[in-house]
Amino acid sequence: MINILSFIHILIIGFVGLHIFIHTPLMLPVILKWSSARRYNLSPYLLLILSAVVWPINQHISFMLLVLAIVFLYLIVKPSKEPLPLSLVK
């Protein structure tokens, strides 16, 4: 059983984190004046959820999963023509 702090952390990461991760690929290209690669995929979202679930067990692994999720989020909009794993757009 998880304690109240762990539950609040998972809830906040789940709601706020996913909200930020959904809007970042839409806003980052506009802010940086890039042409978006539009290589949407599920990997950053799955890694973020996994990070939230792992946090009560091991915070270090959770942090590494969060950093990896941010890297994959960046790769969605980074201008390039190559597809990513778990791609939603062909």
Buried (B, 14 or more C-beta within 10 A) or exposed (E): EEEEEBEEBBEEBBEEBBEEBEEBBEEBBEEEEEEBBEBBBBBBBBBBBBBBBBBBEEEEEBEBBBEBBBEBBEBBBBEEEEEBEEBEEE
